[in-house]
Amino acid sequence: MTKINNRIRRLRFDYDEMTQEELANRVGCTRQTIIALEQGKYVPSLELAFKIARTFGVVVEDVFQYEGNK
Amino acid sequence: MAPLQKRALYGLVFGVIWVIAIIVVFILKGGVSTFNEDHGFRLIIDGLWVGGLIVYLLLLETIGRKPSQVDERDRLIMDRSPRIQWLAVIFSLVVWMIALTESYHDAGQIPIIFLYLIFMSTLIVSAVAQSAGILIGYWRMERND
């Protein structure tokens, strides 16, 4: 299975301790999806990945890291 | 629990109660032979399954049109649920086929009323299996399959 790690939880806390609900509202998804993302149980679409990165003012690679075969 | 997951759970519970209600009414009122002869009985069953289907559709379909409650992950799970529906429908048709063939093989013909019952049960199975499919989708995603 594709392994993509993310730093959403860390970035939320760095960004004024943003709640999962707030982030969900900003990027247009449900809080449950943010929970699934943080737990690594769901890999987002490119669109959602970009929205999350833009919310934190960083590039996508700063949020998501691909840990597949190199 | 995601809003869609909650709706699917309600849908499954409602679906099971709906199926049990139809079966109980069907058996208490006299079964297939009465159903074949009694127009009033057929209307009661029609009301039960059409009414149930409308409630069921309202329960699940309305949420799909609310962007704030359904996101891409929910849509992905919804898009996968027809696999379970398809399996459940095929399974119910196989059960009907075997049961009717074994019951009416010697008679050489099947009462026409079974066409109605097969269609009705297939629709109900399909509706209930949609909820089950959605719940299985969430469960599988939780397990990270």
Backbone of each chain as ProteinMPNN parsed JSONL, in Angstrom:
{"seq_chain_A": "MTKINNRIRRLRFDYDEMTQEELANRVGCTRQTIIALEQGKYVPSLELAFKIARTFGVVVEDVFQYEGNK", "coords_chain_A": {"N_chain_A": [[0.823, -1.201, 0.0], [0.388, 2.313, -0.681], [2.444, 4.564, 1.032], [2.01, 7.407, 2.673], [3.121, 9.926, 4.61], [2.177, 12.499, 6.963], [2.266, 15.901, 8.262], [0.209, 17.162, 9.505], [-0.98, 17.382, 12.037], [1.078, 18.419, 13.621], [1.497, 20.854, 12.273], [-0.955, 22.095, 12.688], [-0.857, 22.656, 15.399], [1.298, 24.372, 15.452], [0.206, 26.446, 14.132], [-1.324, 28.465, 15.646], [-2.595, 26.626, 17.337], [-4.715, 25.404, 15.927], [-7.927, 23.998, 15.61], [-9.196, 20.7, 14.735], [-11.697, 20.893, 13.648], [-11.784, 23.566, 12.778], [-9.793, 23.542, 10.785], [-10.956, 21.706, 9.058], [-13.243, 23.124, 8.265], [-12.03, 25.224, 6.905], [-10.763, 23.997, 4.733], [-12.794, 22.676, 3.552], [-13.841, 20.082, 4.216], [-14.923, 17.223, 6.191], [-14.64, 16.963, 9.805], [-14.041, 14.406, 10.523], [-12.615, 13.463, 8.359], [-10.253, 14.903, 8.556], [-9.312, 13.792, 10.92], [-8.934, 11.143, 10.05], [-6.941, 11.604, 8.169], [-4.824, 12.575, 9.766], [-4.324, 10.316, 11.231], [-3.259, 8.745, 9.358], [-4.897, 7.156, 7.859], [-6.174, 7.767, 5.588], [-5.561, 8.882, 2.314], [-5.328, 11.993, 0.897], [-6.994, 13.742, -1.876], [-5.281, 15.423, -4.59], [-6.193, 18.035, -4.745], [-7.308, 18.526, -2.182], [-5.005, 18.19, -0.685], [-3.438, 20.349, -1.562], [-5.064, 22.461, -0.689], [-4.892, 22.16, 2.086], [-2.171, 22.58, 2.497], [-1.943, 25.255, 1.627], [-3.517, 26.514, 3.517], [-1.884, 26.434, 5.728], [0.13, 27.921, 4.778], [2.315, 26.784, 3.491], [4.335, 24.636, 1.305], [3.13, 21.755, -0.524], [4.834, 19.56, -0.119], [5.84, 20.063, 2.363], [3.872, 19.314, 3.999], [2.958, 16.771, 3.291], [4.655, 13.674, 2.946], [6.115, 11.376, 0.81], [6.641, 8.027, 1.319], [7.307, 5.858, -0.192], [8.764, 3.37, -2.482], [12.101, 4.212, -3.335]], "CA_chain_A": [[0.0, 0.0, 0.0], [1.106, 3.588, -0.725], [2.62, 5.118, 2.369], [2.229, 8.854, 2.658], [3.045, 10.497, 5.962], [1.875, 13.932, 6.944], [2.571, 16.653, 9.483], [-0.955, 18.039, 9.728], [-1.173, 17.596, 13.473], [2.152, 19.335, 14.053], [1.242, 22.162, 11.664], [-2.128, 22.687, 13.364], [-0.429, 23.213, 16.694], [2.156, 25.523, 15.153], [-0.644, 27.494, 13.555], [-2.243, 28.934, 16.702], [-3.353, 25.479, 17.872], [-5.949, 25.297, 15.155], [-8.64, 22.74, 15.892], [-9.508, 19.885, 13.549], [-12.937, 21.453, 13.092], [-11.42, 24.797, 12.052], [-9.089, 23.162, 9.56], [-11.95, 21.07, 8.181], [-14.072, 24.186, 7.687], [-11.23, 26.033, 5.978], [-10.434, 23.269, 3.492], [-14.03, 22.133, 2.976], [-14.098, 18.654, 4.41], [-15.467, 16.985, 7.531], [-13.626, 16.771, 10.855], [-13.662, 12.989, 10.5], [-11.586, 13.269, 7.332], [-8.995, 15.417, 9.13], [-8.868, 12.758, 11.876], [-8.428, 10.015, 9.252], [-5.665, 12.044, 7.563], [-3.793, 12.634, 10.813], [-4.002, 8.946, 11.653], [-2.666, 8.051, 8.204], [-5.834, 6.157, 7.344], [-6.73, 8.241, 4.323], [-4.666, 9.701, 1.495], [-6.241, 12.961, 0.268], [-6.832, 14.073, -3.295], [-4.308, 16.509, -4.777], [-6.871, 19.297, -4.449], [-7.389, 18.699, -0.729], [-3.624, 18.34, -0.19], [-3.041, 21.743, -1.828], [-5.844, 23.344, 0.187], [-4.344, 22.054, 3.441], [-0.862, 23.246, 2.473], [-2.163, 26.703, 1.52], [-4.057, 26.989, 4.799], [-0.756, 26.623, 6.643], [1.108, 28.787, 4.111], [3.526, 26.027, 3.14], [4.137, 23.854, 0.076], [2.558, 20.418, -0.257], [5.873, 18.649, 0.395], [6.061, 20.329, 3.792], [2.767, 18.682, 4.746], [2.91, 15.331, 2.962], [5.913, 13.057, 2.508], [5.928, 10.053, 0.224], [7.642, 7.101, 1.876], [7.299, 4.647, -1.02], [10.07, 2.93, -3.009], [12.886, 5.321, -3.907]], "C_chain_A": [[0.865, 1.262, 0.0], [1.228, 4.155, 0.674], [2.939, 6.603, 2.259], [2.047, 9.378, 4.078], [2.66, 11.972, 5.874], [2.157, 14.56, 8.308], [1.411, 17.574, 9.852], [-1.12, 18.379, 11.212], [-0.172, 18.627, 14.014], [1.87, 20.754, 13.555], [0.04, 22.859, 12.318], [-1.709, 23.364, 14.663], [0.484, 24.426, 16.5], [1.339, 26.71, 14.673], [-1.724, 27.871, 14.562], [-3.125, 27.831, 17.278], [-4.73, 25.368, 17.222], [-6.636, 23.954, 15.439], [-8.89, 21.977, 14.589], [-10.741, 20.44, 12.842], [-12.635, 22.696, 12.25], [-10.75, 24.46, 10.721], [-10.073, 22.556, 8.558], [-12.806, 22.13, 7.497], [-13.303, 24.991, 6.637], [-10.984, 25.311, 4.652], [-11.652, 22.593, 2.862], [-14.162, 20.63, 3.047], [-14.646, 18.458, 5.823], [-14.321, 16.772, 8.532], [-13.133, 15.328, 10.859], [-12.577, 12.708, 9.462], [-10.23, 13.786, 7.825], [-8.434, 14.379, 10.117], [-8.245, 11.584, 11.115], [-7.086, 10.358, 8.616], [-4.548, 12.007, 8.6], [-3.372, 11.237, 11.277], [-3.393, 8.13, 10.519], [-3.577, 6.997, 7.609], [-6.487, 6.573, 6.028], [-5.704, 9.119, 3.613], [-5.549, 10.678, 0.715], [-6.013, 13.105, -1.232], [-5.789, 15.192, -3.378], [-4.928, 17.845, -4.371], [-6.907, 19.555, -2.938], [-5.994, 18.906, -0.134], [-3.146, 19.783, -0.389], [-3.779, 22.718, -0.909], [-5.266, 23.34, 1.602], [-3.008, 22.806, 3.515], [-1.027, 24.768, 2.447], [-2.7, 27.291, 2.823], [-2.922, 27.277, 5.774], [0.333, 27.509, 6.034], [2.405, 28.079, 3.793], [3.283, 25.292, 1.821], [3.689, 22.435, 0.45], [3.587, 19.471, 0.375], [6.18, 18.888, 1.876], [4.969, 19.673, 4.653], [2.788, 17.157, 4.535], [4.27, 14.837, 2.466], [5.644, 11.64, 2.007], [7.048, 9.131, 0.703], [7.683, 5.788, 1.076], [8.703, 4.279, -1.466], [10.805, 4.119, -3.631], [13.778, 4.822, -5.011]], "O_chain_A": [[1.939, 1.286, 0.601], [0.248, 4.224, 1.416], [4.015, 6.989, 1.804], [0.968, 9.284, 4.663], [2.807, 12.603, 4.827], [2.269, 13.887, 9.333], [1.613, 18.636, 10.44], [-1.368, 19.528, 11.576], [-0.522, 19.554, 14.744], [1.985, 21.724, 14.304], [0.036, 24.08, 12.475], [-2.137, 24.473, 14.983], [0.446, 25.379, 17.278], [1.765, 27.857, 14.808], [-2.907, 27.615, 14.337], [-4.268, 28.079, 17.662], [-5.755, 25.254, 17.895], [-5.984, 22.911, 15.496], [-8.806, 22.536, 13.495], [-10.821, 20.456, 11.614], [-13.165, 22.857, 11.151], [-11.091, 25.015, 9.676], [-10.027, 22.856, 7.365], [-13.065, 22.048, 6.296], [-13.859, 25.386, 5.612], [-10.994, 25.927, 3.586], [-11.561, 22.012, 1.78], [-14.543, 19.978, 2.075], [-14.811, 19.426, 6.565], [-13.195, 16.447, 8.154], [-11.97, 15.056, 11.155], [-11.731, 11.834, 9.652], [-9.191, 13.186, 7.55], [-7.23, 14.124, 10.142], [-7.177, 11.092, 11.478], [-6.198, 9.51, 8.533], [-3.466, 11.478, 8.347], [-2.224, 11.011, 11.662], [-3.052, 6.961, 10.701], [-3.121, 6.066, 6.945], [-7.256, 5.816, 5.436], [-5.068, 9.979, 4.221], [-6.422, 10.253, -0.042], [-5.003, 12.664, -1.78], [-5.457, 15.824, -2.375], [-4.279, 18.677, -3.738], [-6.583, 20.648, -2.474], [-5.816, 19.692, 0.797], [-2.527, 20.366, 0.501], [-3.193, 23.68, -0.413], [-5.162, 24.388, 2.239], [-2.75, 23.559, 4.454], [-0.327, 25.483, 3.164], [-2.378, 28.422, 3.185], [-2.98, 28.233, 6.548], [1.332, 27.812, 6.685], [3.475, 28.688, 3.817], [2.176, 25.315, 1.282], [3.851, 21.99, 1.586], [3.267, 18.691, 1.272], [6.715, 18.011, 2.555], [5.125, 19.503, 5.862], [2.652, 16.377, 5.478], [4.939, 15.5, 1.673], [5.029, 10.824, 2.693], [8.232, 9.413, 0.519], [8.05, 4.741, 1.609], [9.696, 4.777, -0.936], [10.216, 4.923, -4.354], [14.513, 5.605, -5.613]]}, "seq_chain_B": "MAPLQKRALYGLVFGVIWVIAIIVVFILKGGVSTFNEDHGFRLIIDGLWVGGLIVYLLLLETIGRKPSQVDERDRLIMDRSPRIQWLAVIFSLVVWMIALTESYHDAGQIPIIFLYLIFMSTLIVSAVAQSAGILIGYWRMERND", "coords_chain_B": {"N_chain_B": [[-18.191, 9.976, 14.492], [-18.835, 10.128, 11.053], [-21.176, 12.293, 9.269], [-22.413, 10.995, 7.059], [-21.879, 8.343, 7.625], [-23.344, 8.03, 9.93], [-25.916, 8.395, 8.924], [-26.016, 6.151, 7.261], [-25.932, 4.135, 9.132], [-28.359, 4.583, 10.494], [-29.965, 4.111, 8.311], [-29.482, 1.401, 7.84], [-30.483, 0.234, 10.184], [-33.147, 1.096, 10.014], [-33.767, -0.184, 7.59], [-33.579, -2.916, 8.248], [-35.642, -3.127, 10.146], [-37.749, -2.46, 8.504], [-37.735, -4.562, 6.595], [-38.287, -6.709, 8.318], [-40.838, -5.941, 9.19], [-42.338, -6.091, 6.794], [-42.104, -8.836, 6.218], [-43.298, -9.976, 8.495], [-45.952, -8.939, 8.354], [-46.66, -10.045, 5.924], [-46.557, -12.833, 6.447], [-48.391, -13.056, 8.597], [-50.759, -12.278, 7.377], [-51.339, -14.312, 5.666], [-49.596, -15.212, 3.645], [-48.188, -16.295, 0.429], [-50.369, -17.354, -1.132], [-52.667, -15.923, -0.245], [-51.795, -13.383, -0.831], [-51.775, -13.513, -3.552], [-54.474, -13.619, -4.137], [-55.913, -11.688, -2.686], [-56.704, -8.426, -3.121], [-56.633, -6.181, -1.44], [-54.738, -6.879, 0.464], [-52.475, -6.934, -1.127], [-52.252, -4.24, -1.658], [-51.623, -3.253, 0.877], [-49.057, -4.335, 1.276], [-47.807, -3.155, -0.903], [-47.907, -0.478, -0.097], [-46.294, -0.609, 2.172], [-43.734, -1.311, 1.126], [-43.221, 0.591, -0.886], [-43.538, 2.978, 0.551], [-41.579, 2.63, 2.515], [-39.329, 2.588, 0.904], [-39.281, 5.205, -0.09], [-38.865, 6.689, 2.292], [-36.385, 5.663, 2.935], [-34.805, 6.483, 0.738], [-34.944, 9.241, 1.103], [-33.576, 9.444, 3.466], [-30.921, 8.649, 2.822], [-30.225, 9.771, 0.292], [-30.618, 12.549, 0.444], [-28.561, 13.555, 1.979], [-26.346, 13.36, 0.366], [-26.44, 15.59, -1.16], [-25.609, 17.665, 0.335], [-22.995, 19.629, 0.618], [-21.496, 20.389, 2.856], [-21.636, 18.306, 4.585], [-20.801, 16.029, 3.332], [-17.809, 14.909, 2.119], [-14.822, 14.475, 0.041], [-13.788, 12.007, 0.89], [-16.023, 10.687, 1.916], [-17.507, 10.553, -0.427], [-15.924, 8.854, -1.923], [-16.203, 6.494, -0.492], [-18.951, 6.151, -0.788], [-19.04, 5.775, -3.54], [-17.902, 3.307, -3.749], [-19.686, 1.619, -2.555], [-21.664, 0.362, -4.254], [-20.547, -2.09, -5.005], [-21.01, -3.877, -2.904], [-23.763, -3.775, -2.922], [-24.319, -4.913, -5.414], [-23.328, -7.54, -5.047], [-25.062, -8.397, -2.992], [-27.557, -8.264, -4.261], [-27.23, -10.12, -6.364], [-26.818, -12.399, -4.823], [-29.323, -12.593, -3.515], [-30.965, -13.083, -5.717], [-29.985, -15.526, -6.567], [-30.721, -17.106, -4.384], [-33.527, -16.906, -4.576], [-33.857, -18.15, -7.087], [-32.932, -20.808, -6.674], [-34.637, -21.615, -4.579], [-37.228, -21.35, -5.737], [-37.011, -23.021, -7.964], [-36.547, -25.504, -6.76], [-38.912, -25.746, -5.289], [-41.005, -25.646, -7.155], [-40.417, -27.385, -9.186], [-41.521, -29.886, -9.896], [-44.119, -29.165, -10.539], [-43.739, -27.721, -12.795], [-44.219, -25.097, -13.448], [-44.125, -21.662, -12.352], [-45.908, -19.657, -10.054], [-47.202, -16.546, -11.168], [-47.156, -14.405, -9.432], [-44.788, -14.459, -8.095], [-42.964, -13.07, -9.599], [-43.452, -10.417, -8.978], [-42.82, -10.486, -6.243], [-40.109, -11.156, -6.327], [-39.033, -8.914, -7.603], [-39.733, -6.871, -5.786], [-38.373, -7.722, -3.451], [-35.757, -7.628, -4.372], [-35.324, -4.907, -4.808], [-35.525, -3.965, -2.172], [-33.442, -5.361, -0.922], [-31.32, -4.271, -2.331], [-31.438, -1.573, -1.516], [-31.014, -1.74, 1.282], [-28.537, -2.96, 1.282], [-26.973, -0.934, 0.306], [-26.623, 0.82, 2.439], [-25.282, -0.95, 4.145], [-23.009, -1.353, 2.616], [-21.826, 1.188, 2.668], [-21.232, 1.433, 5.402], [-19.442, -0.692, 5.666], [-17.449, 0.275, 4.047], [-16.47, 2.486, 5.545], [-15.544, 1.081, 7.737], [-13.539, -0.505, 6.587], [-11.802, 1.489, 5.76], [-11.03, 2.495, 8.195], [-9.553, 0.363, 9.064], [-7.553, 0.672, 7.369], [-7.374, -0.553, 4.786]], "CA_chain_B": [[-18.827, 9.319, 13.347], [-19.142, 11.078, 9.976], [-22.625, 12.392, 9.039], [-22.871, 9.956, 6.118], [-21.788, 7.067, 8.347], [-24.485, 8.03, 10.846], [-27.11, 8.159, 8.105], [-25.976, 4.761, 6.793], [-26.286, 3.299, 10.283], [-29.813, 4.727, 10.643], [-30.551, 3.452, 7.144], [-29.403, -0.053, 8.026], [-31.438, -0.125, 11.249], [-34.476, 1.264, 9.428], [-33.937, -1.219, 6.573], [-33.822, -4.212, 8.896], [-36.999, -3.057, 10.71], [-38.63, -2.422, 7.33], [-37.797, -5.933, 6.062], [-38.992, -7.557, 9.297], [-42.257, -5.54, 9.169], [-42.962, -6.651, 5.586], [-42.173, -10.295, 6.347], [-44.295, -10.291, 9.533], [-47.287, -8.671, 7.791], [-46.851, -11.027, 4.856], [-46.844, -14.149, 7.039], [-49.625, -12.983, 9.4], [-51.944, -12.109, 6.521], [-51.648, -15.539, 4.916], [-48.545, -15.653, 2.734], [-48.241, -16.124, -1.03], [-51.688, -17.624, -1.726], [-53.545, -14.78, 0.051], [-51.24, -12.253, -1.573], [-52.176, -13.708, -4.941], [-55.928, -13.483, -4.323], [-56.5, -10.541, -1.968], [-56.224, -7.145, -3.65], [-56.371, -5.301, -0.294], [-53.463, -7.317, 1.045], [-51.401, -6.479, -2.035], [-52.113, -2.787, -1.474], [-50.906, -3.028, 2.147], [-47.641, -4.637, 1.03], [-47.325, -2.082, -1.8], [-47.712, 0.714, 0.746], [-45.137, -0.84, 3.047], [-42.427, -1.279, 0.465], [-43.005, 1.877, -1.568], [-43.351, 3.963, 1.621], [-40.258, 2.387, 3.103], [-38.31, 2.97, -0.086], [-39.232, 6.676, -0.124], [-38.2, 7.123, 3.536], [-35.001, 5.233, 2.815], [-34.127, 7.363, -0.212], [-34.821, 10.555, 1.743], [-32.551, 9.315, 4.515], [-29.561, 8.554, 2.284], [-29.946, 10.597, -0.879], [-30.597, 13.984, 0.74], [-27.265, 13.952, 2.533], [-25.382, 13.453, -0.732], [-26.543, 16.922, -1.778], [-25.151, 18.684, 1.286], [-21.532, 19.63, 0.531], [-20.835, 20.563, 4.152], [-21.692, 17.061, 5.342], [-20.192, 14.935, 2.569], [-16.604, 15.375, 1.428], [-14.279, 13.533, -0.948], [-13.618, 10.677, 1.479], [-17.355, 10.101, 1.965], [-17.92, 10.231, -1.806], [-15.145, 7.68, -2.319], [-16.851, 5.353, 0.157], [-20.25, 5.987, -1.45], [-18.821, 5.237, -4.883], [-17.516, 1.892, -3.657], [-20.755, 0.809, -1.956], [-22.396, -0.492, -5.199], [-19.983, -3.452, -5.068], [-21.725, -4.67, -1.906], [-25.14, -3.849, -3.424], [-24.301, -5.866, -6.52], [-23.176, -8.877, -4.469], [-26.28, -8.732, -2.242], [-28.637, -8.492, -5.226], [-26.952, -11.4, -7.032], [-27.039, -13.455, -3.834], [-30.766, -12.765, -3.289], [-31.545, -13.703, -6.918], [-29.593, -16.945, -6.549], [-31.572, -17.759, -3.373], [-34.851, -17.029, -5.198], [-33.799, -19.121, -8.187], [-32.825, -22.16, -6.128], [-35.852, -21.908, -3.8], [-38.375, -21.539, -6.63], [-36.777, -24.209, -8.791], [-36.75, -26.697, -5.93], [-40.309, -25.82, -4.833], [-41.987, -25.782, -8.235], [-39.855, -28.173, -10.276], [-42.465, -30.924, -10.316], [-45.302, -28.532, -11.14], [-43.347, -27.262, -14.129], [-44.469, -23.661, -13.638], [-44.027, -20.837, -11.138], [-46.976, -18.641, -10.014], [-46.782, -15.243, -11.696], [-47.005, -13.458, -8.329], [-43.382, -14.462, -7.644], [-42.239, -12.012, -10.318], [-43.629, -9.228, -8.151], [-42.077, -10.662, -4.986], [-38.665, -11.108, -6.629], [-38.688, -7.523, -7.883], [-39.843, -6.125, -4.532], [-37.293, -8.089, -2.525], [-34.478, -7.178, -4.935], [-35.215, -3.472, -4.518], [-35.282, -3.793, -0.733], [-32.079, -5.846, -0.66], [-30.402, -3.286, -2.904], [-31.451, -0.371, -0.671], [-30.378, -2.041, 2.576], [-27.124, -3.272, 1.027], [-26.251, 0.322, 0.1], [-26.203, 1.257, 3.78], [-24.268, -1.89, 4.627], [-21.803, -1.081, 1.831], [-21.212, 2.423, 3.177], [-20.651, 1.136, 6.722], [-18.266, -1.545, 5.437], [-16.429, 1.176, 3.501], [-15.844, 3.211, 6.668], [-14.832, 0.094, 8.562], [-12.313, -0.886, 5.878], [-10.875, 2.617, 5.771], [-10.495, 2.532, 9.559], [-8.518, -0.68, 9.143], [-6.529, 1.097, 6.419], [-7.229, -1.517, 3.682]], "C_chain_B": [[-19.214, 10.365, 12.294], [-20.656, 11.117, 9.725], [-23.166, 11.297, 8.111], [-22.883, 8.583, 6.795], [-22.989, 6.912, 9.286], [-25.777, 7.724, 10.088], [-27.181, 6.702, 7.646], [-26.369, 3.807, 7.917], [-27.799, 3.356, 10.524], [-30.519, 3.981, 9.507], [-30.578, 1.945, 7.303], [-30.414, -0.517, 9.075], [-32.868, -0.019, 10.706], [-34.755, 0.144, 8.428], [-34.271, -2.57, 7.174], [-35.244, -4.236, 9.483], [-38.043, -3.132, 9.591], [-38.818, -3.84, 6.77], [-38.59, -6.832, 7.012], [-40.495, -7.237, 9.268], [-42.967, -6.156, 7.966], [-43.138, -8.168, 5.724], [-43.256, -10.691, 7.358], [-45.717, -10.088, 8.995], [-47.627, -9.73, 6.749], [-47.263, -12.389, 5.422], [-48.179, -14.12, 7.787], [-50.889, -12.9, 8.541], [-52.201, -13.322, 5.624], [-50.665, -15.972, 3.859], [-48.875, -15.489, 1.258], [-49.643, -16.314, -1.605], [-52.661, -16.469, -1.482], [-53.1, -13.561, -0.746], [-51.689, -12.285, -3.032], [-53.653, -13.364, -5.169], [-56.502, -12.184, -3.761], [-55.886, -9.211, -2.434], [-55.838, -6.169, -2.516], [-55.035, -5.602, 0.357], [-52.291, -6.836, 0.185], [-51.164, -4.981, -1.859], [-51.344, -2.454, -0.184], [-49.397, -3.245, 1.94], [-47.026, -3.576, 0.108], [-46.988, -0.836, -0.991], [-46.483, 0.582, 1.609], [-43.823, -0.701, 2.293], [-42.169, 0.015, -0.297], [-42.746, 2.981, -0.534], [-41.974, 3.849, 2.237], [-39.149, 2.852, 2.179], [-38.156, 4.493, -0.151], [-38.505, 7.216, 1.112], [-36.701, 6.838, 3.437], [-34.203, 6.159, 1.891], [-33.922, 8.755, 0.383], [-33.68, 10.558, 2.743], [-31.141, 9.369, 3.93], [-29.258, 9.542, 1.162], [-29.837, 12.086, -0.545], [-29.226, 14.417, 1.247], [-26.21, 14.116, 1.445], [-25.384, 14.82, -1.391], [-26.129, 18.034, -0.828], [-23.628, 18.688, 1.32], [-20.842, 19.736, 1.885], [-20.79, 19.248, 4.94], [-21.028, 15.881, 4.628], [-18.971, 15.475, 1.834], [-16.068, 14.279, 0.519], [-14.111, 12.109, -0.395], [-14.965, 9.954, 1.526], [-17.813, 9.676, 0.559], [-17.19, 8.991, -2.311], [-15.802, 6.415, -1.755], [-18.207, 5.077, -0.489], [-20.091, 5.347, -2.831], [-18.468, 3.756, -4.865], [-18.658, 1.004, -3.178], [-21.547, -0.031, -2.964], [-21.823, -1.908, -5.336], [-20.73, -4.374, -4.118], [-23.176, -4.861, -2.367], [-25.246, -4.933, -4.488], [-24.221, -7.3, -5.989], [-24.459, -9.319, -3.769], [-27.434, -9.046, -3.19], [-28.445, -9.841, -5.927], [-27.249, -12.555, -6.075], [-28.537, -13.69, -3.628], [-31.428, -13.421, -4.505], [-31.204, -15.189, -6.983], [-30.47, -17.717, -5.557], [-32.981, -17.961, -3.937], [-34.861, -18.147, -6.249], [-33.788, -20.549, -7.663], [-34.129, -22.534, -5.411], [-37.046, -22.182, -4.721], [-38.22, -22.789, -7.494], [-37.053, -25.48, -7.993], [-38.22, -26.851, -5.522], [-41.277, -26.159, -5.961], [-41.488, -26.641, -9.398], [-40.862, -29.191, -10.808], [-43.695, -30.333, -11.006], [-44.991, -28.006, -12.545], [-43.635, -25.798, -14.396], [-44.452, -22.93, -12.29], [-45.149, -19.805, -11.156], [-46.441, -17.255, -10.382], [-46.505, -14.23, -10.582], [-45.549, -13.391, -7.839], [-42.536, -13.422, -8.39], [-42.247, -10.723, -9.485], [-42.772, -9.331, -6.887], [-40.561, -10.595, -5.208], [-38.238, -9.66, -6.839], [-38.674, -6.694, -6.595], [-38.653, -6.437, -3.611], [-35.936, -7.614, -3.046], [-34.258, -5.69, -4.658], [-34.866, -3.226, -3.052], [-33.852, -4.215, -0.384], [-31.06, -4.819, -1.151], [-30.295, -2.047, -2.007], [-30.708, -0.622, 0.645], [-28.877, -2.3, 2.387], [-26.313, -2.002, 0.771], [-25.733, 0.856, 1.437], [-25.09, 0.366, 4.31], [-22.941, -1.623, 3.916], [-21.067, 0.153, 2.324], [-20.532, 2.161, 4.525], [-19.403, 0.269, 6.59], [-17.109, -0.696, 4.903], [-15.702, 1.949, 4.592], [-14.999, 2.269, 7.517], [-13.506, -0.298, 7.904], [-11.298, 0.256, 5.883], [-10.228, 2.773, 7.152], [-9.364, 1.521, 9.727], [-7.363, -0.385, 8.188], [-6.279, 0.075, 5.323], [-7.036, -0.779, 2.36]], "O_chain_B": [[-19.849, 11.369, 12.616], [-21.348, 10.12, 9.932], [-24.24, 10.744, 8.35], [-23.779, 7.771, 6.566], [-23.565, 5.833, 9.421], [-26.608, 6.928, 10.524], [-28.25, 6.092, 7.639], [-27.049, 2.806, 7.691], [-28.443, 2.327, 10.73], [-31.53, 3.311, 9.717], [-31.558, 1.287, 6.952], [-31.107, -1.517, 8.89], [-33.69, -0.913, 10.906], [-35.851, -0.416, 8.414], [-35.139, -3.286, 6.674], [-35.962, -5.225, 9.344], [-39.077, -3.786, 9.727], [-39.945, -4.259, 6.504], [-39.445, -7.609, 6.586], [-41.326, -8.144, 9.316], [-44.072, -6.683, 8.099], [-44.19, -8.713, 5.389], [-44.031, -11.617, 7.118], [-46.578, -10.953, 9.158], [-48.745, -10.241, 6.706], [-48.202, -13.016, 4.932], [-48.999, -15.027, 7.643], [-51.95, -13.388, 8.93], [-53.192, -13.345, 4.895], [-50.869, -17.007, 3.224], [-49.713, -14.672, 0.876], [-50.071, -15.54, -2.462], [-53.395, -16.073, -2.387], [-53.922, -12.807, -1.265], [-51.944, -11.254, -3.655], [-54.036, -12.885, -6.237], [-57.467, -11.644, -4.302], [-54.719, -8.919, -2.177], [-54.854, -5.436, -2.62], [-54.298, -4.698, 0.749], [-51.262, -6.395, 0.697], [-50.027, -4.511, -1.905], [-50.538, -1.525, -0.142], [-48.577, -2.437, 2.375], [-45.886, -3.154, 0.302], [-45.936, -0.222, -1.17], [-45.717, 1.532, 1.767], [-42.9, -0.043, 2.772], [-41.034, 0.489, -0.353], [-41.854, 3.811, -0.712], [-41.29, 4.848, 2.454], [-38.158, 3.435, 2.618], [-37.043, 5.007, -0.255], [-37.641, 8.087, 1.002], [-35.868, 7.666, 3.807], [-33.085, 6.566, 2.208], [-32.874, 9.373, 0.197], [-32.926, 11.524, 2.859], [-30.267, 10.049, 4.468], [-28.157, 10.087, 1.092], [-29.06, 12.807, -1.171], [-28.784, 15.532, 0.968], [-25.287, 14.919, 1.585], [-24.441, 15.174, -2.099], [-26.281, 19.214, -1.146], [-23.026, 17.842, 1.981], [-19.731, 19.234, 2.056], [-19.987, 19.105, 5.862], [-20.731, 14.859, 5.248], [-19.085, 16.392, 1.021], [-16.747, 13.287, 0.251], [-14.274, 11.13, -1.124], [-15.05, 8.765, 1.218], [-18.41, 8.616, 0.371], [-17.761, 8.178, -3.037], [-15.936, 5.406, -2.447], [-18.574, 3.923, -0.714], [-20.886, 4.5, -3.238], [-18.702, 3.039, -5.838], [-18.622, -0.212, -3.363], [-22.074, -1.072, -2.571], [-22.537, -2.826, -5.739], [-21.05, -5.51, -4.467], [-23.747, -5.943, -2.229], [-26.154, -5.764, -4.458], [-24.966, -8.172, -6.437], [-24.897, -10.459, -3.922], [-28.199, -9.982, -2.955], [-29.395, -10.612, -6.063], [-27.85, -13.557, -6.461], [-28.984, -14.836, -3.57], [-32.347, -14.224, -4.349], [-32.024, -16.008, -7.399], [-30.908, -18.832, -5.841], [-33.562, -19.038, -3.803], [-35.769, -18.978, -6.28], [-34.537, -21.401, -8.141], [-34.661, -23.627, -5.606], [-37.789, -23.14, -4.506], [-39.183, -23.521, -7.723], [-37.702, -26.408, -8.478], [-38.716, -27.973, -5.421], [-42.256, -26.875, -5.749], [-42.079, -26.624, -10.478], [-41.033, -29.336, -12.018], [-44.243, -30.926, -11.936], [-45.889, -27.867, -13.376], [-43.321, -25.302, -15.478], [-44.73, -23.512, -11.242], [-45.337, -19.133, -12.17], [-45.358, -16.858, -9.95], [-45.713, -13.304, -10.765], [-45.131, -12.397, -7.245], [-41.52, -12.955, -7.876], [-41.231, -10.05, -9.313], [-42.086, -8.38, -6.513], [-39.827, -10.05, -4.385], [-37.209, -9.227, -6.32], [-37.747, -5.925, -6.342], [-38.017, -5.533, -3.068], [-35.065, -7.241, -2.261], [-33.153, -5.267, -4.318], [-34.022, -2.388, -2.734], [-33.147, -3.521, 0.349], [-30.07, -4.535, -0.477], [-29.2, -1.536, -1.77], [-29.879, 0.186, 1.064], [-28.058, -1.913, 3.22], [-25.102, -1.987, 0.991], [-24.584, 1.281, 1.558], [-24.093, 0.845, 4.849], [-21.879, -1.662, 4.536], [-19.838, 0.169, 2.392], [-19.408, 2.604, 4.762], [-18.424, 0.465, 7.31], [-15.949, -0.914, 5.253], [-14.476, 2.058, 4.575], [-13.899, 2.608, 7.952], [-12.48, -0.408, 8.575], [-10.094, 0.029, 5.996], [-9.056, 3.13, 7.272], [-8.373, 1.766, 10.415], [-6.344, -1.076, 8.183], [-5.13, -0.163, 4.951], [-6.896, -1.413, 1.314]]}, "name": "protein", "num_of_chains": 2, "seq": "MTKINNRIRRLRFDYDEMTQEELANRVGCTRQTIIALEQGKYVPSLELAFKIARTFGVVVEDVFQYEGNKMAPLQKRALYGLVFGVIWVIAIIVVFILKGGVSTFNEDHGFRLIIDGLWVGGLIVYLLLLETIGRKPSQVDERDRLIMDRSPRIQWLAVIFSLVVWMIALTESYHDAGQIPIIFLYLIFMSTLIVSAVAQSAGILIGYWRMERND"}
